């Protein structure tokens, strides 16, 4: 039984987020009769397991093993993205994944944005190849009817339980622009689909498969209370997440790991009172799961075909050109970004070339550079067009490029022929501080020939400023990004790109003007009290050690660091341990008293106003209570103090800045 893969814990909270790594979690609600399993996974870019620094995960052969292991009746659902986005998806355009899902088999699939990367005509062929049902409640064709004539919902009746499933997809602007498919408003479409489902089928349970951020899923549940379960897209490669939402009945949002790294398994039954019962778990799809033999052979055959097709050497690289462990191509200049932009500009001999950082998906290793390498780096196959644009359009494009750097958005521009400086601490639309074209100031009224992807040129990633530009080389006659990179590599023979000051970041890319601790972080940075983790990142969510915190406090308040650490009992190896939030409070109280000779406004040492007060260590509770009452300390969302959790770099910057200015 699948229960052998999980551990059970008791959970109770108005809104609880669980980040699940190697541990699976079950919510226990005991049914009195037969049960139905809903098994959901998504992000199927790779047919074989992904093996990287995060470990081993995914693979269709392991997915089948886990699904076959469910003993009760089941509904198997896929959430979207089986084509595009990676080398495998770009080469085979989703067809091997459809065949694999036919063999598992799955019952129903929602569309992901990447399922349209090769164009809607390709998506229609994927629908034809599927033995399972695609559904969409909000994607329509030119005729206003559901795209591909797929159903707007599916109804499954098992064990006397009627389960309705709808499908919702947002952010279609992030895939290949195609007039043959249109995205309708997700919430409005969901309301219509749910009303239709209730009227026609009278379901006991309504489930939504979504391709949208979790915050949008929460808004969906708020707007459409008849939806009880949402299965959504991945939030991380290494973790699964479940959000529990209290109401008349408990509702859930499930986000399994990316690259099919886990399966969300929800068991539906009826209690003795006739009401539905739900229990849930996440099943890890890792090396501990035995592969189904037939599907493992099927996947291996496709991997061999991929290697054979793309193994040809076309150049050599004299050094590695990393994409970036932290997705650096999405917020700063990278050597690989320069290489790609140079390839576009060189082929068309334009003044400028843009390469969007989100389109760069892999690194170049030192040594042989092959077709496989080129396709891995640029898997989407975007057409690179040429347009005559104005300086005003270029400036607007640069502002759009840096408008969401803190979110590591794919719109960030790598450039050739143009250099720019931006300040993330300034408001959106005012962040570009300098722009030079071939070393000369950008002429807003001037005209320039620009090479860029057709995706951006037609408005993708909010690049709408080119609407009035003159097309010089259109998509019909343009070559793909992949082809231009190959042509440039063959021409060069040896790839030796480097960073050379094309993009300057005046601040921290991950701390923008609207960050809650921006003033504190930049204030301490200006005084030399705290620095970034590198030249462009502050890493506000990263944890700090006790030793780091004591150093910041001592420097900011003019205190003796040895005295502070001795008073707190921190020494030796203990200084390298992560600082918890309750330890932060104790240290703050001591430092405040040492600096001012006063203690914070006294509150009751026995309690605080935080919802998780009982979790605070008695030694720390008085410090938390007094500092909070005096406005020196605050909690996290939902009125939690989270005493045992590590303090983040943004949080310690805030409290150090507050103390320094008292």
Number of C-alpha atoms within 10 A of each C-alpha: 9 15 13 7 13 17 12 14 10 8 12 8 11 11 13 15 12 14 17 20 15 15 16 21 22 20 16 16 16 16 20 14 12 14 21 23 23 21 25 27 31 30 25 27 28 25 26 22 22 18 12 8 7 9 11 16 25 29 25 25 26 27 26 22 18 21 23 14 10 17 12 14 13 23 20 20 26 26 28 26 26 32 33 26 27 23 24 25 27 21 21 15 27 28 20 20 24 23 16 19 25 15 15 19 17 23 20 24 28 25 24 28 22 27 26 26 28 23 18 20 12 17 22 16 13 21 19 14 13 20 16 18 17 25 26 28 30 25 26 20 16 11 9 12 15 19 24 21 14 17 16 26 22 19 17 15 13 17 15 14 18 15 21 22 28 28 32 27 25 20 14 21 18 20 22 24 21 17 10 15 21 18 18 17 14 20 19 14 20 24 18 15 20 25 15 14 20 16 10 10 15 15 18 15 18 22 21 26 30 28 27 18 15 21 8 15 22 16 11 20 20 13 14 17 15 17 22 17 22 26 27 27 25 27 17 15 17 21 20 27 21 22 19 19 21 14 9 7 10 14 19 23 23 30 30 34 29 22 26 29 30 32 28 26 25 22 24 25 23 21 15 11 8 11 11 18 18 24 17 24 27 31 28 29 27 22 15 10 16 15 20 17 13 11 23 19 13 17 22 14 12 16 16 10 12 16 13 11 12 16 15 14 14 21 20 20 18 14 15 17 21 18 21 14 8 10 19 20 29 30 31 24 24 26 20 27 30 23 23 29 26 24 26 32 25 18 14 19 15 18 18 25 29 27 28 24 27 21 23 24 19 21 17 22 15 15 15 17 23 19 21 22 23 23 24 24 23 25 25 28 21 24 22 30 27 28 19 18 21 23 17 17 22 22 20 18 22 23 20 23 27 27 22 20 21 19 13 19 19 20 27 29 26 31 27 27 19 21 23 20 18 23 21 26 21 16 12 17 14 15 22 24 14 15 22 15 17 13 10 10 13 22 16 12 11 11 17 19 20 27 29 24 26 20 22 26 25 18 16 19 22 15 19 16 20 21 12 11 15 14 16 13 16 16 18 8 10 17 19 20 28 23 20 24 23 22 17 22 23 16 13 13 14 18 24 16 19 16 14 12 12 19 21 18 20 16 20 26 26 22 25 25 17 14 14 13 21 19 18 19 27 20 16 19 16 11 11 12 18 22 16 15 12 9 13 18 20 22 17 21 13 13 19 20 19 23 21 17 23 25 19 21 27 20 18 19 19 12 17 14 16 14 11 19 19 10 12 15 11 17 13 9 8 13 17 14 16 19 24 19 23 24 21 23 24 19 21 23 22 17 23 21 12 15 17 12 9 11 17 18 12 13 17 11 15 11 16 21 14 20 14 14 20 13 14 20 14 13 12 19 23 22 27 33 25 23 23 20 18 14 11 20 21 19 17 10 8 13 13 14 23 20 23 14 13 21 24 20 22 23 26 25 25 23 20 26 23 14 19 16 9 10
